[in-house]
Amino acid sequence: MARKNASTVAEDELEAAPESPPSARRFEDGPLDGTLFDVEDEAESPFLRGQKRVPVRRSALPRKTLDRVKTLLLVLLVTGVMGLVAVTFYRYATRSWRFQIDSSENIEVQGAHNVSRAQVLDVFSSDIDRNVFFVPLEERKKQLQEVPWIESASVMRLLPNRLTVAVSERTPVAFVEVNSHIALIDAQGVIMEMPAGQPTAGGNYSFPVIVGMTDEEPLSIRAARMKIYARLIRELDSGGTNYSRNLRDVDLNDPEDVKATIADPQGAVLVHLGSANFLEHFQTYVAHVQEWRTQFQPLKSVDLRYQHQVIVNPDEVSDLPSPAAPSSASSGTPPPKPAKHKSAARSKAKSQN
């Protein structure tokens, strides 16, 4: 009876005893249970330890090298795309009918007044029905500048199929007699035919005629002569005198002896002006021409090249026919000498002025 009571009391005490906390039980179970206790306590703690880093496998190339490779690949990709676009556009532009010059109406000419449109279009005759991108602009520009009236030119493409030609024409400064007909000449010695629709001489221009030139002479020779002509006109018109309007023609063959024919109601006079002081020589002629007409009839020419001396009709000897071979019966009369007008008349005229 005592054993039964003792066992009953022991079981009651065990049932009434408080249960130990789970952590205590785990700790008492063994060393593994203690480890679990520590981990859970650390998870519940507000201060956590840094976890161990997981090792990452690195690439064989450095990071900078990889960035450069990526950039290079991107550049190659963009270049390839742009090249493909360019090739596609080139094929379209060179093969499409939209860029073909159908007729001369697709060629616009600007700045042409004395040169005709037909002369300009003649340069582009081979470009009709050609792709506008295949027209050699620089070559056409050079061909246009070979036209005498055109001093400079420019050629531009206007898409899809048009050309614009802008020309700058030469400015004539005199008439010139070449090959028995009258043409125009500019300050550089370029000879130009009279514009279409104008008479052979005259029209909208009023210039002296330059004689003794040919279109077969080198351009450099004509250009040098035109510089002398420009100086002659500039001096004669200086100070508002406008003496150049009295010139009928000018002979520039001899640079040391510029000769000008003066138009006069009483008869044209050939005046030798020399190579310098054109205005002074011409003023001497104007001051004494009536006096010379009174003393010498007819007055055909005057040589003013020499200081303090005027030679009247110096060209009379050259105008006389060459004598035949002398015979025993010939009189042997010498040719007449040109009359000389000394410097006294010039000095007197200057003192009166």
C-alpha positions as CSV (number, residue, x, y, z in Angstrom):
1,M,0.0,0.0,0.0
2,A,2.9,2.2,0.7
3,R,4.5,1.6,-2.7
4,K,1.4,2.4,-4.4
5,N,1.1,5.7,-2.6
6,A,4.7,6.6,-3.3
7,S,4.4,6.0,-7.0
8,T,1.2,7.9,-7.1
9,V,2.9,10.9,-5.4
10,A,5.9,10.7,-7.7
11,E,3.7,10.8,-10.8
12,D,1.7,13.6,-9.3
13,E,4.8,15.6,-8.7
14,L,6.1,15.0,-12.1
15,E,2.9,16.1,-13.7
16,A,2.7,19.2,-11.5
17,A,6.4,20.2,-12.1
18,P,6.7,23.0,-14.7
19,E,8.0,22.1,-18.1
20,S,11.5,23.3,-18.8
21,P,11.9,25.8,-21.6
22,P,12.6,24.4,-25.1
23,S,16.0,25.9,-25.1
24,A,16.9,24.3,-21.9
25,R,15.8,20.9,-23.2
26,R,17.8,21.3,-26.4
27,F,20.8,22.4,-24.5
28,E,20.5,19.3,-22.3
29,D,20.0,17.0,-25.2
30,G,23.6,17.1,-26.3
31,P,26.3,19.3,-28.1
32,L,24.3,19.5,-31.4
33,D,21.3,20.7,-29.6
34,G,23.4,23.5,-28.1
35,T,24.6,24.6,-31.5
36,L,21.0,24.9,-32.6
37,F,20.3,27.0,-29.6
38,D,23.0,29.4,-30.4
39,V,21.9,29.9,-34.0
40,E,18.3,30.6,-33.0
41,D,19.4,33.0,-30.3
42,E,21.5,34.8,-32.9
43,A,18.5,35.0,-35.2
44,E,16.5,36.5,-32.5
45,S,19.2,39.0,-31.5
46,P,18.9,42.5,-33.0
47,F,22.6,42.7,-33.7
48,L,23.4,40.3,-36.5
49,R,26.9,39.3,-37.7
50,G,28.0,39.9,-41.2
51,Q,27.4,36.8,-43.3
52,K,30.3,35.2,-45.1
53,R,30.7,36.4,-48.8
54,V,30.1,33.9,-51.5
55,P,33.1,33.8,-53.9
56,V,32.3,34.9,-57.5
57,R,34.2,33.6,-60.5
58,R,36.0,36.4,-62.3
59,S,36.4,36.8,-66.1
60,A,39.7,36.2,-67.8
61,L,39.7,39.8,-69.3
62,P,39.9,43.0,-67.2
63,R,36.8,45.1,-66.9
64,K,38.3,48.0,-68.9
65,T,39.1,45.7,-71.8
66,L,35.6,44.3,-71.8
67,D,34.2,47.9,-72.0
68,R,36.4,48.7,-74.9
69,V,35.4,45.5,-76.7
70,K,31.7,46.4,-76.2
71,T,32.3,49.9,-77.5
72,L,34.1,48.6,-80.6
73,L,31.3,46.1,-81.3
74,L,28.8,49.0,-81.0
75,V,30.8,51.2,-83.4
76,L,31.1,48.4,-85.9
77,L,27.4,47.8,-85.7
78,V,26.5,51.4,-86.3
79,T,29.0,51.7,-89.1
80,G,27.6,48.6,-90.8
81,V,24.1,50.0,-90.6
82,M,25.1,53.3,-92.0
83,G,27.1,51.6,-94.8
84,L,24.0,49.5,-95.7
85,V,21.8,52.7,-95.8
86,A,24.4,54.5,-97.9
87,V,24.7,51.6,-100.4
88,T,20.9,51.4,-100.6
89,F,20.5,55.1,-101.2
90,Y,23.3,55.1,-103.8
91,R,21.7,52.4,-105.8
92,Y,18.4,54.1,-105.7
93,A,19.8,57.5,-106.6
94,T,21.8,56.2,-109.5
95,R,19.2,53.9,-111.0
96,S,15.9,55.6,-110.3
97,W,14.2,57.5,-113.2
98,R,13.3,60.3,-110.8
99,F,16.9,61.7,-111.0
100,Q,17.1,61.6,-114.8
101,I,17.3,65.0,-116.8
102,D,14.5,64.6,-119.2
103,S,15.0,67.6,-121.4
104,S,16.6,71.0,-121.7
105,E,13.7,72.5,-119.8
106,N,15.3,71.0,-116.7
107,I,18.3,73.3,-117.1
108,E,17.9,76.8,-115.8
109,V,20.2,79.6,-117.1
110,Q,20.8,82.7,-115.0
111,G,22.7,85.9,-115.8
112,A,22.8,85.5,-119.6
113,H,22.2,88.7,-121.5
114,N,24.6,88.8,-124.4
115,V,25.3,85.0,-124.6
116,S,22.3,83.1,-125.9
117,R,20.6,80.3,-124.1
118,A,21.3,78.0,-127.1
119,Q,25.1,78.6,-126.6
120,V,24.8,77.5,-122.9
121,L,22.6,74.5,-123.6
122,D,25.0,73.4,-126.3
123,V,27.5,72.6,-123.5
124,F,25.0,70.3,-121.8
125,S,23.8,68.6,-125.0
126,S,25.3,65.3,-123.9
127,D,23.6,65.4,-120.4
128,I,20.1,65.1,-121.7
129,D,18.6,61.7,-120.5
130,R,21.5,61.4,-118.1
131,N,21.3,60.9,-114.3
132,V,21.8,64.2,-112.6
133,F,24.5,62.7,-110.3
134,F,26.6,61.7,-113.3
135,V,26.9,65.3,-114.8
136,P,30.5,66.4,-114.3
137,L,30.0,69.9,-112.9
138,E,33.6,71.0,-112.9
139,E,34.1,69.9,-116.5
140,R,30.9,71.7,-117.6
141,K,32.1,74.9,-115.8
142,K,35.4,74.9,-117.7
143,Q,33.5,74.4,-121.0
144,L,31.2,77.3,-120.3
145,Q,34.2,79.6,-119.5
146,E,35.5,78.8,-123.0
147,V,32.5,80.6,-124.5
148,P,33.9,84.1,-125.3
149,W,31.1,86.1,-123.7
150,I,31.3,84.1,-120.4
151,E,33.9,85.3,-117.9
152,S,32.9,82.9,-115.1
153,A,30.2,80.3,-114.5
154,S,28.9,77.9,-111.8
155,V,26.8,74.8,-112.2
156,M,24.6,73.4,-109.4
157,R,22.4,70.3,-109.0
158,L,18.8,70.8,-107.9
159,L,17.3,67.5,-106.8
160,P,15.7,65.4,-108.1
161,N,16.5,66.2,-111.8
162,R,17.4,69.8,-112.4
163,L,20.5,71.9,-113.1
164,T,21.1,75.6,-112.5
165,V,23.7,77.5,-114.5
166,A,24.7,81.0,-113.4
167,V,27.0,82.9,-115.7
168,S,28.9,86.2,-115.4
169,E,29.4,87.9,-118.7
170,R,32.4,89.9,-119.9
171,T,32.2,93.7,-120.2
172,P,33.2,95.1,-123.6
173,V,35.4,98.2,-123.6
174,A,35.9,98.8,-127.3
175,F,35.1,97.7,-130.8
176,V,37.8,95.7,-132.7
177,E,38.3,95.2,-136.4
178,V,39.2,91.5,-137.0
179,N,39.0,89.6,-140.2
180,S,37.3,92.6,-142.0
181,H,34.4,92.7,-139.6
182,I,33.6,94.5,-136.3
183,A,33.5,92.7,-133.0
184,L,33.8,93.6,-129.3
185,I,36.8,93.2,-127.0
186,D,37.1,93.4,-123.2
187,A,39.9,94.6,-121.0
188,Q,41.6,91.2,-121.0
189,G,41.8,91.1,-124.8
190,V,39.1,88.5,-125.3
191,I,37.3,89.1,-128.6
192,M,33.5,88.6,-128.6
193,E,31.1,88.5,-131.5
194,M,28.3,91.1,-131.6
195,P,25.3,89.9,-129.6
196,A,22.5,88.4,-131.5
197,G,19.9,91.0,-132.6
198,Q,22.4,94.0,-132.7
199,P,23.7,95.6,-135.8
200,T,27.2,95.0,-136.9
201,A,28.5,98.2,-135.3
202,G,26.7,100.3,-132.8
203,G,23.8,98.9,-130.9
204,N,23.9,99.7,-127.2
205,Y,27.7,100.4,-127.3
206,S,29.6,103.6,-128.1
207,F,33.3,102.8,-128.3
208,P,36.4,103.6,-130.5
209,V,37.5,100.9,-132.9
210,I,40.8,99.2,-132.2
211,V,42.6,98.5,-135.5
212,G,45.5,96.3,-136.3
213,M,44.5,93.3,-134.2
214,T,43.8,89.7,-135.3
215,D,42.1,86.9,-133.5
216,E,45.2,84.7,-134.3
217,E,47.4,86.7,-131.9
218,P,48.1,85.2,-128.5
219,L,45.8,86.4,-125.8
220,S,48.8,87.7,-123.8
221,I,49.7,90.2,-126.6
222,R,46.2,91.5,-126.9
223,A,45.9,91.8,-123.1
224,A,49.1,93.9,-123.0
225,R,47.7,96.2,-125.7
226,M,44.4,96.5,-123.9
227,K,46.3,97.8,-120.8
228,I,47.7,100.6,-122.9
229,Y,44.2,101.3,-124.3
230,A,42.8,101.5,-120.8
231,R,45.5,103.9,-119.7
232,L,44.8,106.1,-122.8
233,I,41.0,106.3,-122.1
234,R,41.6,106.9,-118.4
235,E,43.9,109.8,-119.0
236,L,41.8,111.4,-121.8
237,D,38.7,111.3,-119.6
238,S,40.4,112.4,-116.4
239,G,39.1,115.6,-114.8
240,G,35.8,115.3,-116.6
241,T,37.3,116.2,-120.0
242,N,35.8,113.2,-121.8
243,Y,38.1,113.5,-124.8
244,S,37.7,109.8,-125.6
245,R,34.3,110.5,-127.2
246,N,36.2,112.1,-130.1
247,L,38.3,109.0,-130.9
248,R,37.2,107.2,-134.0
249,D,39.8,104.5,-133.9
250,V,43.0,103.6,-132.1
251,D,46.1,101.8,-133.4
252,L,48.0,99.9,-130.6
253,N,50.4,98.0,-132.7
254,D,53.4,100.1,-131.6
255,P,53.5,100.5,-127.8
256,E,55.9,103.4,-128.2
257,D,53.6,105.2,-130.7
258,V,49.9,105.0,-129.9
259,K,48.0,106.5,-132.8
260,A,44.4,107.7,-132.6
261,T,42.2,109.0,-135.4
262,I,40.2,112.1,-134.2
263,A,36.7,112.5,-135.7
264,D,36.3,116.1,-136.8
265,P,33.6,117.7,-139.0
266,Q,36.4,119.3,-141.1
267,G,38.1,116.0,-141.6
268,A,39.6,113.2,-139.5
269,V,43.1,113.7,-138.2
270,L,45.5,110.9,-137.2
271,V,47.4,112.0,-134.0
272,H,50.5,110.3,-132.8
273,L,50.3,110.4,-129.0
274,G,53.4,108.5,-128.1
275,S,53.6,106.2,-125.1
276,A,52.9,108.6,-122.2
277,N,51.3,111.9,-121.3
278,F,48.4,111.2,-123.5
279,L,46.2,114.0,-122.0
280,E,48.9,116.6,-122.4
281,H,49.5,115.7,-126.0
282,F,45.8,115.6,-126.8
283,Q,45.3,119.1,-125.2
284,T,48.0,120.4,-127.4
285,Y,46.2,119.1,-130.4
286,V,42.9,120.6,-129.3
287,A,44.5,124.0,-128.7
288,H,46.3,124.3,-132.1
289,V,44.3,122.2,-134.6
290,Q,42.6,125.2,-136.1
291,E,45.9,127.0,-136.5
292,W,47.4,124.0,-138.2
293,R,44.4,123.8,-140.5
294,T,45.0,127.3,-141.6
295,Q,48.7,126.8,-142.3
296,F,48.6,123.3,-143.7
297,Q,46.1,122.1,-146.2
298,P,45.0,119.4,-146.0
299,L,45.7,118.5,-142.3
300,K,45.8,114.7,-142.2
301,S,48.1,113.8,-139.3
302,V,50.0,115.3,-136.4
303,D,53.0,113.8,-134.5
304,L,53.1,115.0,-130.9
305,R,55.6,112.6,-129.5
306,Y,58.5,115.0,-129.3
307,Q,59.0,117.7,-126.8
308,H,59.0,121.3,-128.1
309,Q,58.3,120.1,-131.6
310,V,55.2,119.2,-133.6
311,I,55.3,117.5,-136.9
312,V,52.4,118.1,-139.2
313,N,51.4,115.5,-141.8
314,P,54.3,113.1,-141.0
315,D,52.5,110.3,-142.8
316,E,52.5,112.0,-146.2
317,V,55.7,110.4,-147.2
318,S,54.4,106.9,-146.5
319,D,51.2,107.7,-148.4
320,L,53.1,108.6,-151.6
321,P,53.5,105.8,-154.1
322,S,56.9,104.2,-154.3
323,P,59.0,105.6,-157.1
324,A,60.0,103.4,-160.0
325,A,63.6,102.5,-160.5
326,P,65.5,105.6,-161.5
327,S,66.5,106.0,-165.2
328,S,68.8,108.3,-166.9
329,A,65.9,110.5,-168.0
330,S,64.4,110.8,-164.5
331,S,64.7,114.2,-162.8
332,G,65.6,112.6,-159.4
333,T,63.3,115.1,-157.5
334,P,63.4,114.2,-153.8
335,P,60.0,113.5,-152.1
336,P,58.5,116.3,-150.1
337,K,59.5,116.5,-146.4
338,P,56.8,116.7,-143.8
339,A,56.2,120.2,-142.4
340,K,57.3,121.0,-138.9
341,H,55.6,123.2,-136.5
342,K,58.1,124.4,-133.9
343,S,57.6,124.8,-130.2
344,A,57.0,128.6,-130.5
345,A,53.4,128.0,-131.3
346,R,53.0,125.6,-128.3
347,S,54.7,128.0,-125.9
348,K,52.5,130.8,-127.2
349,A,49.4,128.7,-126.6
350,K,50.5,127.8,-123.1
351,S,51.1,131.4,-122.2
352,Q,47.6,132.4,-123.4
353,N,46.1,129.6,-121.3
